[in-house]
């Protein structure tokens, strides 16, 4: 599921394809709660609104949005859980 060209570590993956706002972000928050500080969550989503949501969520929560990209109509995010 993780794009081969990206070299970021992934500790947990979330397939949020087909989910719409706010479920994409809610599922990501739940996944972040299940991993340790400093670990990375990889999310793939199809909701275009998730681009704005993930950026804002990272700013407000203290989690680090390591990367985001669009590939073939899907949105890919790498979030590092805050300490």
C-alpha positions in Angstrom: 0.0 0.0 0.0 2.9 2.4 0.7 4.2 4.0 -2.5 7.6 2.4 -3.3 9.3 5.7 -4.1 8.9 7.1 -0.6 11.7 6.2 1.9 9.9 7.3 5.1 9.6 4.7 7.8 6.1 3.3 8.4 5.1 1.8 11.7 1.3 1.7 11.1 -0.8 1.9 8.0 -4.4 3.1 7.6 -6.5 2.5 4.4 -9.1 5.3 4.5 -10.1 5.0 0.9 -13.8 5.5 0.4 -14.3 7.4 3.7 -15.4 11.0 3.7 -14.9 13.8 6.1 -14.8 13.5 9.1 -14.3 9.8 9.1 -10.8 9.9 7.4 -9.4 12.1 10.2 -11.2 10.3 13.0 -9.7 6.9 11.9 -6.3 8.6 11.6 -6.7 9.9 15.2 -7.6 6.4 16.4 -4.6 4.9 14.6 -2.3 7.5 16.2 -3.6 6.6 19.6 -2.5 3.0 19.0 1.1 3.7 18.2 4.1 5.0 20.3 5.4 8.6 20.3 7.9 9.1 17.4 6.4 6.3 15.3 5.0 7.0 11.8 1.4 6.5 10.6 0.9 6.2 6.8 -2.6 7.0 5.6 -4.0 6.6 2.1 -7.4 8.4 1.4 -9.6 9.4 -1.5 -11.3 12.4 0.2 -9.9 15.5 -1.4 -10.8 17.5 1.7 -8.4 15.4 3.7 -5.5 17.5 2.3 -6.7 20.6 4.3 -7.8 18.4 7.2 -4.5 16.7 7.7 -2.5 19.9 7.4 -4.6 21.7 10.0 -4.8 18.6 12.3 -1.0 18.4 12.4 -0.7 22.2 13.2 -3.2 21.9 16.0 -2.2 18.5 17.5 1.5 18.8 17.5 1.9 15.7 15.4 4.3 16.2 12.5 3.1 15.9 8.9 6.3 14.4 7.4 5.0 14.3 3.8 1.8 14.4 1.8 1.3 13.7 -1.9 -1.4 13.0 -4.4 -0.9 9.9 -6.6 -3.5 8.6 -9.1 -6.4 10.4 -7.4 -5.4 9.2 -3.9 -3.9 11.2 -1.1 -1.0 9.8 0.9 0.1 11.1 4.3 2.9 10.3 6.7 2.3 11.5 10.2 4.8 11.2 13.1 3.2 10.9 16.5 4.2 13.7 18.9 6.1 13.0 22.1 
